[in-house]
Every structure is written in structure tokens, then in C-alpha cells.
Amino acid sequence: MLQGQEMLRIGLTGGIGSGKSTVLQMLAGLGAAVIDADAISRATTAPGGAAIAAISERFGPQFIAADGGLDRDRMRAHAYADPQARKQLEQIVHPLVGLESARQAEAARAAGSRCLVLDIPLLVESGRWRSQVDRVLVVDCSEDTQVARVVARSALAPEQVRAIIAAQAPRLQRLAAADLVICNEGLSLAQLNTEVAQAARTFGL
């Protein structure tokens, strides 16, 4: 029998400000192995990251900041003005994220982990991810709550947050893809932890 052969793969997703990162930390605390696709993506575009050379070649050296990483503000403005640019950036970054995610998943399997949670913001938008997980866990809340949370933690204005939400998968599309939903609306951290623990039990944690 191969060690870790029965590892359950959970795809975790949710819109910006839904509390998805908090849920990921709670699942890790309950013993799940976790992979943060967002963190991997940021690493590929950090100074010395695996995507930097291709980004410079595709978009031009003006998109590389003085420290050698991606100029995120410039790229964000460019991508919102030109949706094709966002697709081109994703074509560079997504395969690299997939490779590193697969490497980390194999390491978790080799370590005997029973449950692997992959934090994938674009799980619904990107058709390639659904086939790589056994179940989809969606963290959900209203759009007004998303906006209030992101405004409170960042320098973004409400209309900027709504533009980000509009660029993500619609809430109903995420809910339709879910095998399990955690409704993070009006919950204290303790109450959210209880919800996460209940979900974790269905994953064998």
C-alpha cells in the first residue's frame, strides 16, 4: 500500500474579502496540508521569480520594478484596461503555479497527509483546476460584506473593490460549483472556527 494514497484533495475558493485565507489557516491548524496558489503566484512574479523573464519579454522591461520583481501597480492598471493583457499574464504565470502546486502536493502525499487543501482563487474561472481536486469548498458572503472587509484592510476605495469583484467569477457560479459552502456572514472568529471544524470532519480531519 502506498503511503498517503487516499489523500483527499480539497479545492478552497471564494471571492475577495470572503475570509478564504482565514479558513485556510484554520484548516491548516486542524491538520490539513495546505497549498496557497496565490502565494505561489506572487512568488513567481517576485524578484528572481520564475515568471519575470517571460513577463519582461512579453510586456516590456517597463513592467519590471527596480527591485527586479513585477511592477504590480503598472500591470494591474494595464490588465484592467486591456483584458487580453490579463490573459497573457495568466498564460505565463498559471503553468508555473500548476507545476509548483503539483510538487507541493506530491510532497504532502509522500509525508502521509490525509487531506490536502488547495487555496485556488480562480478555481471556478480556470477550468483546469476542477479535475485536480476531489471536492470544492466555497467560502461565501454578500458583496456588501466583501467590499466592507477589503476597504477596511486596504487602501482601496469601494468602487475599486467592486471592480475586482466584477472581474471574478459571479457569486452564484461559485456556489453552483461547490460541494460544501461555509457562509462567513456575521460570524465571529470563534463561530467561523466552529463552521470550519464541522467541514473538516467531513474531510477526515
KAWODA-V387159 format. One record per pair of residues at least 12 apart in sequence whose C-alpha atoms are under 6 Angstrom apart, sorted by the first residue. I is the first residue (numbers start at 1). J is the second residue. Records with the same first field share a line. If there is no record, write none. Layout:
I->J  J
//
This chain:
3->112
4->109  112  113
7->114  115
8->115
9->116  117  133  134
10->117  133  134  135  136
11->117  118  133  136  137
12->118  119  120  137  138
13->120  121  138
14->138  139
17->146  149  150
18->140  141  146
20->139
32->115  116
33->116
34->116  117  118
35->118  119
36->119
37->119  120
40->97
41->97
45->69  70
46->69
47->68  69
125->169
135->179
136->178  179
137->178  180  181
138->178  181
139->181  182
140->183  184
141->183  184  185
147->161
//
